[in-house]
Amino acid sequence: MAALQTVMERLTGEKSFLVQVGKDHMCTAHLCPSGKVLLVDPAQKAFDAKHTDFEILSDEHGLAGYD
């Protein structure tokens, strides 16, 4: 779901990246023009999710699990 969210945001011209939260959870980092990062978590149906331990992934690393 997070990969789909990221792709949909990019198709509309927004800047977004996949985010690794913990070992087995992914969400989307939406980059606002102000520089703020909002986490969109489709699995939890949360916009501006309050995850504190996360890593923004490069496209190469974010899509590596979708072989």
C-alpha positions in Angstrom: 0.0 0.0 0.0 2.8 2.4 0.8 4.5 1.9 -2.6 1.1 2.6 -4.3 0.7 5.8 -2.2 4.2 6.9 -3.1 3.6 6.3 -6.8 0.2 8.1 -6.8 1.8 11.2 -5.1 4.6 11.3 -7.6 2.2 11.1 -10.5 0.5 14.2 -9.3 3.9 16.0 -9.1 4.5 15.7 -5.3 7.8 14.7 -3.8 7.4 11.5 -1.8 9.5 8.5 -0.9 9.1 5.1 0.7 9.9 4.9 4.4 11.0 1.9 6.5 9.4 1.9 9.9 10.8 -0.8 12.1 11.6 -4.1 10.4 8.4 -5.0 8.6 6.4 -1.8 8.1 6.5 0.7 5.3 4.8 4.1 4.8 5.2 7.2 2.6 7.2 10.3 3.4 5.5 13.3 1.8 7.8 16.3 1.5 6.0 19.6 1.9 7.3 22.8 0.1 8.1 24.2 3.6 10.6 21.3 4.2 8.4 19.5 6.7 8.1 15.7 6.3 4.6 14.2 6.7 4.4 10.5 7.1 1.4 8.9 5.3 0.6 5.5 6.6 -2.1 3.8 4.5 -2.1 0.6 6.6 -3.1 2.7 9.7 -5.2 5.2 7.6 -3.1 8.0 9.1 -2.0 11.2 7.5 0.9 12.8 9.5 1.5 9.6 11.3 3.6 10.0 14.5 6.3 7.3 13.9 9.5 8.4 15.6 11.9 5.7 14.4 12.0 5.6 10.6 14.4 5.8 7.6 13.6 7.4 4.3 14.7 5.0 1.5 16.2 5.7 -1.9 14.2 4.5 -4.8 16.7 1.6 -5.3 16.4 0.4 -1.8 12.7 1.1 -1.5 11.8 -1.1 -4.4 14.4 -3.8 -3.9 11.8 -5.9 -2.0 9.4 -6.0 -5.0 11.3 -8.4 -7.2 
